[in-house]
C-alpha cells in the first residue's frame, strides 16, 4: 500500500508541474507549449480512464457477488449496477470533453 501511495504522489506531482504550462497566456510565436498541453491532456485523460475502469470493474464484481448471495434481489442489483456504470462512463466522457476543449 505504501508503494501505491508513493506512485500516486509522483503522478500528482508530475501533473502539478504541467499546470504552469496550461496557466500561461498563449504567445503568438511560441508553439512549444502546444506539445506539452497535448501530453498533459493525454496523461490526465489516461488517469480518468483508469479510474473509470477500476470503478466499473469493482461495481461489476460487487454486483456478481450480491446476485450470487441473494438471487432474489438480482433484478434490483442489476438495475443499480447499470445506473452506476452509466454514471461512471458519463464522468469519463466528460473528461474526454474537457481534454478536447483544453487542447
Residue pairs with C-beta under 8 A, 6 or more apart in sequence:
11 47
14 43
15 40
15 43
15 44
15 47
18 36
18 39
18 40
18 43
21 33
21 36
21 37
21 40
22 37
22 40
22 102
24 33
26 33
27 33
37 102
37 103
38 103
41 99
41 102
41 103
42 99
44 95
44 99
45 95
45 96
45 99
48 91
48 92
48 95
48 96
49 92
49 95
52 88
52 89
52 91
52 92
55 88
56 85
56 88
56 89
59 81
59 84
59 85
59 88
60 81
60 85
62 81
63 77
63 78
63 80
63 81
66 73
66 74
66 77
67 73
67 74
67 77
67 78
70 77
